[in-house]
Amino acid sequence: MTSTLRQAESYRLPGDHRWVVVDVETSGLRAASHRVLSIAALVLREDGTVEQQFSTLLNPGCDPGPVHIHNLTPDRLAGAPRFEDIADEFAELLSGRTMVAHNASFDYGFLDAEFQRVGPGAPVDQRLCTLALARRLELDVPNHRLETLAEYWKIEQFNAHDAYDDARVLVDIFGRSATLAESLQLPLPVVGCNDRRVTVYPQQIKRMPSSFANPGRLDLAHGLVQGMKVVISGSTRTPRIALAARLTEAGFDVMNGVSRQTSVVVCENPASQSGKVRKAGANGIPVISEQQLDELLARALPGVLKTDSAPIVVSLVPEIVVPVQSLDGPAPVVRSPIAAASPDPNRKAKAWNGRRVLILGGSHLDGVIMRSRLVQLGARPSLNLTTAVTDVLMLDGGQSDKRMARVTERGLPQIAESDVNEALVSGVVPEHMKLESRLSAPILIRGEAIDLPAARSAWSVNVAWRAENVGGEFDVDVVAFLLDATDKVDSDQDFIFYNNLADEDGAVELSVDGDSEQSIRTDLDALPAECRRVVIAAAVDDEKTFGDLGAVTVSIDGPAGTFATFVLDLGTVERTMVLTEIYRRGDAWRLRAVGQGYDHDLGAMAVGYGVEVDED
């Protein structure tokens, strides 16, 4: 399973890491309930050539899942070793190295779950995500799939979704991307794996939503009704997984956490006062023993099948007023109702549409003002020197920026504040801005909303900040809240953060992709009917503020690429900020750029949305 491999092309990788490129194929998407089916790992020398390789199929002892994708049938896996058989050898290869993977939080999560099943967890302290690296570089690609990046870098791919071939391709993608990042003086997005470690084992009950509508709380006089939401707490006479399967088969919705929608909690020892029992008591939810459950199941009543019609929801978001800056006299205002499906058509023509402008020099306030004016022209402000930058706006002190040498080497046009101001009046592109602009997604301003196409349900809200603002100085957390009609979470599991990476339905998931890149991935079709709004926010820890952090970019990506984007840079003393929200309006979903900051911490924000937070 291990040997050496020669590679034609070499690169100069940063020597402060020992790199290993990893790819896994899995039986599903959830590390807590699915298994690894195959692994490939390629250890790299400093010149990017492969020093050692490891590759094997694994027998997971369960259904291999989407065979049509990975072609790993039960027959192919039957004679393969189990993970525990190769764990020691694989751990020795990973130990002390930085793991490189595409969508690295996914691969690491699965490996960590497998290692925790046999021991202390994955022996990986740091990881790098090549997807996050591609986003940081702003490569000219429609999306950041592995096959798209392979095509961009002209790397031949022989067998997609084969762990070994994907890892081989990724070696080249990583080498070329790291070399380009060095030429742009962009740090690599390496993140620690052990900070705020999330335990994904032991396995939670895999939820299978009931086909019946929830009839509400259990009334002991009337008995159980199909569709009731049941939570199991503490030890049980029947193995928990078996008991959950029995309830699911009988038409009940078995949940892992107590919420206001919970019908009943099953606890063999109600006096134990577990967290679930205490929460049930506080909310008036009945708690019954397993023996009572058996008796009630014997005379359970039929439920009402769910209908396919989507509920009609009236948005509670009020009309907003969006200021439009003017160079002459008082700034006019454009009244922009949230119902608008696209940015206001009455704004000035987007003469600079598709341009990416990097600002060098100037104060924080100068940057805020100029970024606002660039957006009015249709340009997208860039926080880093990337491959997408078409022009550089020079403000006071910009010539002393350490990136100036790279700007000169790349021949990027340098523009002045006067060029921006004159373009706002004339609506033209100055002659010295020679580079061609690129196609660009709509750039929203603070407060604007845009319809999400009904044909797509999977979206990724990618949040990033300047790559230099990372490490020990800034600790930024991107979070999400699934809110009902009362603007509260239904249960604590509807608060998505570093210790709860996904909600119970797997509809909303946090991914820490890099040291200045984090994502909230959503499947709108999987959201429960009671969820009216998904609020995505960020918090800066350790008494730092958004004024210290600087501008934050938010992009909304679908399968075809970036759908919309915006920059939020008005932060001063705020420690938390609502970045964006996805909400129901009638039978459609909409997204709004928010940018509302608060001077309280993440705990206070969570409490405001109905999350129960420990006092310490």
C-alpha positions in Angstrom: 0.0 0.0 0.0 3.0 2.3 0.2 5.8 3.0 -2.4 7.6 5.8 -4.1 6.3 7.7 -7.1 8.1 9.9 -9.6 6.5 13.0 -10.9 7.3 15.0 -14.0 6.7 18.5 -12.7 8.2 20.1 -9.6 7.4 23.2 -7.5 8.9 25.1 -4.6 6.5 24.5 -1.7 6.8 26.5 1.6 9.4 24.7 3.7 7.8 25.4 7.0 5.3 22.6 6.5 5.6 18.9 5.7 2.8 18.3 3.1 0.6 15.3 2.5 -2.2 15.4 -0.1 -5.2 13.3 0.8 -8.5 12.3 -0.8 -11.3 10.0 0.5 -14.3 8.5 -1.0 -17.3 8.0 1.4 -20.6 6.3 1.7 -22.4 9.6 2.2 -22.0 13.2 3.3 -22.2 13.0 7.2 -19.1 11.9 9.0 -21.1 10.9 12.1 -23.2 8.4 10.2 -21.4 7.5 7.0 -18.0 5.7 6.5 -14.8 6.0 4.4 -14.6 3.6 1.5 -11.2 4.4 0.1 -8.2 6.6 1.0 -5.2 7.9 -1.0 -2.4 9.9 0.5 0.7 11.3 -1.3 3.6 12.7 0.8 5.4 15.6 -0.9 8.9 16.7 -0.9 9.7 20.4 -0.7 10.0 20.6 -4.5 6.4 19.2 -4.8 7.4 15.7 -6.1 5.9 12.7 -4.4 8.1 10.9 -1.9 5.7 8.3 -0.6 2.2 7.1 -1.4 -0.5 5.2 0.4 -3.8 4.0 -1.2 -6.3 1.4 -0.2 -10.0 0.4 -0.4 -11.8 -0.1 2.9 -14.6 -2.4 3.9 -17.0 -0.2 5.9 -19.3 -3.0 7.0 -22.3 -1.0 5.7 -24.1 0.1 2.6 -21.5 1.9 0.4 -24.0 4.5 -0.6 -23.9 6.3 -4.0 -22.2 3.5 -6.1 -23.1 5.5 -9.3 -20.6 8.1 -8.2 -17.7 6.2 -6.8 -18.2 2.8 -8.4 -17.3 1.1 -5.1 -19.7 -1.8 -5.0 -20.1 -4.2 -2.0 -18.4 -6.9 -4.0 -15.3 -4.7 -4.6 -15.1 -3.7 -1.0 -15.8 -7.2 0.5 -12.1 -8.3 0.6 -10.7 -4.9 1.6 -9.3 -4.2 5.1 -11.3 -2.4 7.7 -10.1 1.1 8.9 -8.8 -0.3 12.1 -6.6 -2.7 10.2 -4.7 0.2 8.5 -5.1 2.9 11.2 -1.6 2.6 12.7 0.2 2.7 9.3 -1.9 5.6 8.0 -1.5 7.5 11.3 2.3 7.2 11.0 2.1 8.7 7.5 -0.1 11.6 8.6 1.7 12.4 11.8 3.5 15.8 11.9 2.3 16.7 8.4 -0.1 19.3 7.1 -3.0 17.7 5.2 -3.9 19.1 1.8 -7.4 18.2 0.5 -10.1 19.6 -1.8 -12.9 20.7 0.6 -10.5 19.7 3.4 -13.0 20.1 6.2 -15.0 17.3 4.7 -12.0 14.9 4.3 -10.7 15.8 7.7 -14.1 15.3 9.4 -14.4 11.8 8.0 -10.8 10.8 8.9 -11.2 12.2 12.4 -14.4 10.2 12.8 -12.8 7.0 11.6 -9.8 7.5 13.9 -12.1 8.3 16.9 -13.8 5.0 16.4 -10.5 3.2 17.0 -8.6 5.6 19.2 -7.9 9.3 20.0 -8.7 10.9 16.6 -6.8 11.9 13.5 -3.1 12.7 14.1 -3.4 15.9 12.0 -2.7 19.3 13.5 -3.1 21.5 10.4 -4.9 21.3 7.1 -5.1 23.3 3.9 -8.1 23.4 1.6 -7.3 23.8 -2.1 -10.9 25.0 -2.7 -10.2 27.9 -0.3 -6.9 28.5 -1.9 -8.5 28.8 -5.3 -11.1 31.2 -3.9 -8.3 33.3 -2.3 -6.4 33.4 -5.6 -9.7 34.4 -7.4 -8.9 32.2 -10.4 -10.9 32.9 -13.6 -13.1 29.8 -13.3 -16.9 29.3 -13.2 -16.7 27.2 -10.1 -14.1 25.5 -7.9 -14.8 21.9 -8.4 -11.7 19.6 -8.7 -12.4 18.9 -12.3 -12.8 22.6 -13.1 -9.5 23.4 -11.5 -7.8 20.5 -13.3 -9.1 21.9 -16.6 -7.9 25.4 -15.7 -4.4 24.2 -14.9 -4.4 21.8 -17.9 -4.0 18.7 -15.7 -5.2 15.4 -17.2 -7.7 13.6 -15.0 -8.2 9.9 -15.8 -10.7 8.6 -13.3 -12.8 11.2 -11.4 -14.0 10.2 -7.9 -11.2 7.6 -7.6 -9.3 8.5 -4.4 -5.9 7.9 -5.9 -6.4 9.7 -9.2 -8.1 12.7 -7.4 -5.1 12.9 -5.1 -2.7 12.7 -8.0 -4.5 15.6 -9.8 -4.6 17.5 -6.5 -0.8 17.4 -6.1 -0.4 19.4 -9.3 -3.3 21.8 -8.5 -1.7 22.4 -5.1 1.8 22.9 -6.5 0.7 25.4 -9.1 -1.6 27.2 -6.8 1.0 27.5 -4.1 3.5 28.9 -6.6 1.0 31.5 -7.8 0.1 32.5 -4.2 3.8 33.0 -3.5 4.2 35.3 -6.6 1.2 37.4 -5.3 2.6 37.4 -1.7 -0.6 35.7 -0.6 -0.3 33.5 2.5 -1.6 29.9 2.2 -4.9 29.3 4.0 -3.6 26.8 6.6 -5.9 26.2 9.6 -5.5 24.3 12.8 -7.5 21.1 13.3 -7.4 20.9 17.1 -8.8 24.3 18.0 -12.4 24.0 19.3 -12.3 20.4 18.3 -15.7 19.1 17.3 -16.5 15.5 18.4 -18.4 13.6 15.7 -18.5 10.3 17.5 -20.4 8.6 19.1 -22.9 8.5 16.4 -26.1 10.4 16.7 -29.4 8.9 15.6 -29.8 9.4 11.8 -33.0 11.3 11.4 -35.6 10.1 8.9 -38.4 12.7 8.7 -41.9 11.2 9.1 -44.4 11.2 6.3 -47.0 12.4 8.7 -47.7 15.9 9.9 -46.7 16.7 13.5 -50.0 16.6 15.5 -48.3 18.4 18.4 -47.7 17.5 22.1 -48.5 14.1 23.5 -51.7 13.9 25.5 -51.6 10.8 27.6 -55.3 10.5 27.6 -55.4 10.3 23.8 -52.1 8.5 23.2 -49.4 8.6 20.5 -50.3 9.8 17.0 -48.1 9.1 14.0 -46.0 12.1 13.0 -45.2 13.1 16.6 -41.6 14.2 17.2 -39.9 11.9 19.8 -36.6 12.5 21.6 -34.7 9.7 23.4 -32.7 10.8 26.5 -30.2 8.7 28.5 -29.7 4.9 28.5 -32.4 2.6 27.3 -33.3 -1.1 27.7 -33.5 -1.4 24.0 -30.3 -0.2 22.1 -30.9 3.4 21.2 -30.4 2.9 17.5 -32.8 0.0 17.4 -35.4 1.9 19.5 -35.1 4.8 17.1 -35.5 2.5 14.1 -38.6 1.0 15.6 -40.2 4.4 16.2 -39.3 5.6 12.7 -40.8 2.5 11.1 -44.0 3.1 13.2 -44.3 6.6 11.6 -42.8 8.8 14.2 -40.1 11.5 13.8 -37.1 10.7 16.0 -35.1 13.8 16.8 -31.7 14.2 18.6 -32.5 17.5 20.3 -35.5 18.9 22.3 -37.3 21.8 20.6 -40.6 23.6 20.9 -41.9 21.2 18.3 -41.0 18.1 20.3 -44.1 16.0 21.2 -42.6 13.7 23.9 -39.3 12.8 25.5 -38.5 9.1 26.3 -36.3 8.7 29.3 -35.9 5.5 31.4 -35.0 7.6 34.4 -36.9 10.9 34.3 -35.4 11.8 37.7 -31.9 11.9 36.1 -32.6 15.6 35.1 -30.5 15.3 32.0 -30.3 18.5 29.8 -33.0 17.2 27.5 -35.3 16.3 30.5 -34.8 19.8 32.0 -35.6 21.5 28.7 -38.7 19.4 28.3 -39.9 20.3 31.8 -39.2 24.0 31.1 -41.3 23.8 27.9 -44.1 21.6 29.3 -43.2 18.6 27.1 -44.3 15.3 28.6 -41.5 12.8 29.7 -42.3 9.1 29.6 -40.5 5.9 30.4 -39.6 3.2 27.9 -42.3 1.0 29.4 -44.9 3.7 28.9 -43.7 4.1 25.3 -44.2 0.4 24.7 -47.8 0.6 26.0 -48.6 3.7 24.0 -47.1 2.3 20.8 -49.4 -0.7 21.0 -52.4 1.6 20.6 -50.9 4.4 18.5 -53.3 6.4 16.3 -52.9 7.0 12.6 -51.6 10.4 11.5 -52.4 12.8 8.7 -50.1 12.6 5.7 -48.1 15.7 4.9 -49.3 17.7 1.8 -46.9 18.7 -0.9 -48.0 22.3 -0.9 -45.5 24.8 0.5 -46.7 27.2 3.2 -47.2 30.8 2.2 -45.2 33.1 4.4 -45.4 36.9 4.6 -42.1 38.6 5.0 -41.8 40.7 8.1 -38.8 42.6 6.7 -39.7 46.3 6.3 -39.0 48.6 3.4 -35.5 50.0 3.7 -33.8 53.2 2.5 -30.5 52.8 0.7 -28.3 56.0 0.5 -26.6 56.7 -2.8 -23.5 58.9 -2.5 -23.2 62.0 -4.7 -20.2 64.2 -5.3 -22.3 67.3 -5.5 -24.5 68.5 -2.6 -26.6 66.3 -0.3 -26.8 62.6 -1.1 -30.1 61.6 -2.6 -31.8 58.4 -1.4 -33.3 55.6 -3.4 -36.3 53.8 -1.7 -35.6 50.2 -2.3 -38.4 47.8 -1.2 -37.2 44.4 -0.2 -39.4 42.9 -2.9 -37.1 44.2 -5.6 -35.7 41.2 -7.5 -32.4 42.9 -8.5 -30.3 46.0 -7.7 -32.0 49.3 -8.3 -32.1 50.0 -12.1 -32.0 53.8 -11.5 -28.5 53.8 -10.1 -25.7 55.1 -12.3 -24.6 53.0 -15.3 -22.1 50.3 -14.3 -19.3 51.6 -16.4 -16.7 49.5 -14.5 -18.7 46.3 -14.3 -16.4 43.3 -14.2 -13.4 45.1 -12.9 -11.7 44.1 -9.6 -9.9 47.0 -7.9 -7.3 46.7 -5.1 -6.9 49.7 -2.9 -3.4 50.5 -1.5 -2.8 53.1 1.2 -5.2 55.5 2.8 -7.0 55.3 6.1 -9.8 52.9 7.1 -12.3 55.7 6.4 -10.7 56.4 3.0 -11.1 52.7 2.1 -14.7 52.7 3.2 -15.5 55.7 1.0 -13.6 54.5 -2.0 -15.0 51.0 -1.9 -18.5 52.5 -1.8 -17.8 54.6 -4.9 -16.2 51.6 -6.7 -19.4 49.6 -6.1 -21.5 52.4 -7.5 -19.4 52.2 -10.7 -20.0 48.4 -10.8 -16.5 47.4 -9.8 -15.8 44.8 -7.2 -13.3 45.9 -4.5 -10.7 43.2 -3.9 -9.2 42.8 -0.4 -6.1 40.9 -1.6 -3.8 41.1 -4.6 -5.2 38.2 -6.6 -5.3 36.9 -10.2 -8.6 38.7 -10.7 -7.3 42.2 -9.9 -7.6 44.5 -13.0 -6.6 47.8 -11.5 -5.0 49.3 -8.3 -6.3 52.4 -6.7 -3.5 54.3 -5.1 -4.2 56.4 -2.0 -1.8 58.2 0.3 1.0 55.9 1.4 0.1 53.2 -1.2 3.6 53.3 -2.8 5.1 51.9 0.4 2.8 48.9 0.4 4.9 45.6 0.3 2.8 44.4 -2.6 3.8 47.3 -4.9 6.6 45.3 -6.4 4.2 42.6 -7.5 1.7 45.2 -8.8 4.5 46.6 -11.0 5.7 43.1 -12.2 2.1 42.3 -13.3 1.7 45.6 -15.1 -1.5 46.4 -13.4 -2.9 49.9 -14.2 -2.6 52.3 -11.3 -5.5 54.7 -10.9 -6.1 57.7 -8.5 -9.0 58.9 -6.5 -9.7 61.6 -9.1 -10.2 58.8 -11.7 -12.9 57.3 -9.6 -14.6 60.6 -8.9 -14.6 61.7 -12.6 -16.0 58.3 -13.7 -18.9 58.7 -11.3 -19.8 61.9 -13.1 -18.9 60.9 -16.7 -19.7 57.2 -16.6 -16.6 56.3 -18.6 -13.5 54.1 -18.1 -10.2 56.1 -18.2 -7.9 55.3 -21.1 -5.0 54.2 -18.9 -7.2 51.4 -17.4 -6.1 49.1 -20.3 -7.0 45.6 -19.0 -10.2 44.0 -20.2 -12.8 43.6 -17.5 -14.2 40.2 -16.8 -17.8 39.0 -16.5 -19.0 39.5 -12.9 -21.9 38.5 -10.7 -24.2 41.3 -9.4 -22.7 43.3 -6.6 -25.3 44.1 -4.0 -25.3 47.1 -1.7 -26.1 47.0 2.0 -29.9 46.3 2.4 -30.5 45.0 -1.1 -32.3 41.7 -1.7 -32.3 39.3 -4.7 -34.4 36.3 -5.6 -32.8 32.9 -5.5 -33.8 30.8 -8.5 -36.4 28.2 -7.6 -34.6 25.6 -9.7 -31.6 25.5 -7.3 -31.7 24.6 -3.7 -28.0 24.2 -2.8 -26.1 27.4 -2.1 -22.8 28.3 -0.4 -22.5 31.6 1.4 -18.7 32.2 1.4 -17.3 34.8 3.8 -13.7 36.1 3.6 -11.5 38.9 4.9 -8.0 40.2 4.1 -5.6 37.3 4.2 -3.1 39.2 6.3 -5.7 39.5 9.1 -5.3 36.0 10.3 -3.4 34.0 12.9 -3.3 34.8 16.6 -4.4 38.4 16.1 -7.9 37.7 14.8 -10.3 34.9 15.7 -13.4 35.2 13.6 -16.4 32.8 13.8 -19.0 32.6 11.1 -22.3 31.2 12.4 -25.9 30.6 11.3 -29.3 30.7 13.0 -32.4 28.8 11.7 -35.3 31.0 12.8 -39.1 30.4 12.9 -41.8 33.0 12.6 -41.0 34.4 16.0 -37.4 35.0 15.0 -36.2 32.4 17.4 -34.4 29.0 17.0 -36.6 26.0 17.4 -33.9 24.2 19.3 -30.2 24.7 20.2 -29.3 22.5 17.3 -30.6 25.3 15.0 -27.6 27.4 16.1 -24.7 26.4 13.7 -21.3 27.2 15.0 -17.9 25.7 15.6 -19.2 23.1 18.1 -22.4 22.3 16.1 -21.4 22.2 12.4 -24.8 21.2 11.0 -28.5 21.3 12.0 -30.4 18.0 12.6 -31.6 17.8 9.0 -28.2 18.5 7.4 -29.8 21.5 5.6 -27.3 24.1 6.9 -23.6 23.4 7.5 -20.6 25.4 8.6 -17.3 24.7 6.8 -14.0 26.3 8.0 -12.2 26.3 4.7 -9.2 28.6 5.5 -7.8 31.0 8.0 -9.7 33.8 6.4 -12.4 31.8 4.6 -15.5 30.2 6.1 -18.7 29.0 4.5 -22.3 28.3 5.3 -23.6 25.7 3.0 -27.4 25.4 2.6 -29.9 23.0 1.0 -33.1 25.0 1.0 -35.2 22.0 0.1 -34.1 20.2 3.2 -35.0 23.0 5.6 -38.0 22.2 7.9 -41.2 23.9 7.1 -41.1 25.9 10.4 -37.8 27.6 9.4 -38.7 31.0 7.9 -35.2 32.6 7.9 -31.5 31.6 8.0 -29.4 34.4 9.5 -25.7 34.3 8.8 -23.5 36.3 11.1 -19.9 36.7 12.2 -18.2 37.4 15.5 -14.7 38.7 16.3 -13.3 37.3 19.6 -10.8 38.6 22.1 -12.1 42.1 22.4 -11.3 42.8 18.7 -13.8 44.6 16.6 -14.9 44.7 12.9 -13.1 48.1 12.7 -9.9 46.2 13.5 -10.7 43.4 11.1 -11.5 45.6 8.1 -13.7 44.8 5.2 -15.5 41.5 4.8 -16.6 40.0 1.5 -19.6 37.8 1.1 -20.3 35.7 -2.1 -23.3 33.5 -2.8 -22.2 30.5 -4.9 -24.3 28.0 -6.7 -23.4 25.0 -8.8 -22.8 27.3 -11.8 -20.6 29.8 -10.0 -21.0 33.0 -8.1 -24.6 34.3 -8.1 -24.1 37.6 -6.2 -21.5 39.2 -4.0 -21.1 42.2 -1.7 -18.6 43.9 0.6 -19.3 45.0 4.2 -16.8 47.5 5.5 -18.6 50.0 7.8 -17.6 48.2 11.0 -16.1 50.2 13.8 -16.6 49.1 17.4 -18.9 46.1 16.6 -18.0 42.7 17.8 -20.8 40.8 16.0 -22.4 41.4 12.7 -25.4 40.0 10.8 -23.9 39.6 7.3 -26.8 38.2 5.3 -30.1 36.4 5.6 -31.9 33.9 3.4 -35.7 34.1 4.0 -39.0 32.9 2.6 -41.2 35.3 0.7 -44.3 33.5 -0.4 -43.2 30.3 -1.9 -39.8 31.6 -2.9 -36.4 32.2 -1.2 -34.6 35.5 -1.2 -31.2 36.7 0.0 -30.5 40.1 1.5 -27.2 41.9 2.2 -27.6 43.1 5.8 -24.3 44.3 7.4 -26.0 45.1 10.8 -23.4 45.2 13.6 -23.6 45.0 17.4 -21.2 45.7 20.2 -22.1 42.5 22.2 -20.4 39.2 21.8 -21.5 35.9 20.1 -23.1 34.6 23.3 -25.4 37.6 23.6 -26.3 37.3 20.0 -27.2 33.7 20.4 -29.3 34.4 23.5 -31.2 37.0 21.5 -32.2 34.4 19.0 -33.4 32.0 21.7 -30.4 29.8 22.2 -29.7 28.5 25.7 -26.1 29.5 26.5 -24.1 28.2 29.5 -23.3 31.0 31.9 -19.6 30.4 31.7 
